[in-house]
Amino acid sequence: MSLANQTCEPCKGGVAPMTRDEAAPYLAQLDAGWSLNAAGHLERRFEFGDFVGAMDFARRCGELAETHGHHPDLHIGWGRCTVELWTHKIDGLAVADFVMAAKIEADWAANAR
């Protein structure tokens, strides 16, 4: 089953965050734009032709986040929105971060402008 079709299971804590090696197979299932940043968080910059496109995408990300109970940090500027995901309870990555990334990616693909 693709990551986008899986359910975002909230992490209750008490588990170790993924190592970079453990995260690699999940990262490989996402579009090439996703990477692990210096903090070890999952990150992707989405580009738009204007500020309104970036804000519209950020709004949709917010709606997805509320629906799935998994809330990324969104960094918005003119023509761009960077999505940063990690599981706050464990201060690192969990499978749910990759599932949420895939859901955001699917929204991007369906609504790119």
Steps between C-alpha positions, in 0.01 A plus 500: 500500500636843410585739781226742389236229555614417852355648817699752699530328837579755771812417696438468872869527582720244670664392174833599355499725194614347172865517410593638159560143383154391619344805332670439162254237365204726587669804348551300180121458472447878481568737211860605463427846642486365856816479707618485859620838623784569745266439796400162357150622410323416175483807278392611156471840333202543268516780241217717367458782252373741763431554868133399472596154371735447793234613749235279340732199524581584864126518578446157343796363699337636814174327417683171435688543827179545698334206327791267574612642834855556376619858481798611290684826533425714195741770386327729251642772278429650160474209256601230747387287790743272679347211693698363795383182672611314808330340796522743788433241772818312412690798355573308182353304214233230509312323220210746542726782379551322168130417473413867553765605245345265244154645567634854454677388183174351365320829568778691324475274195120533486495878546829632360464834331 
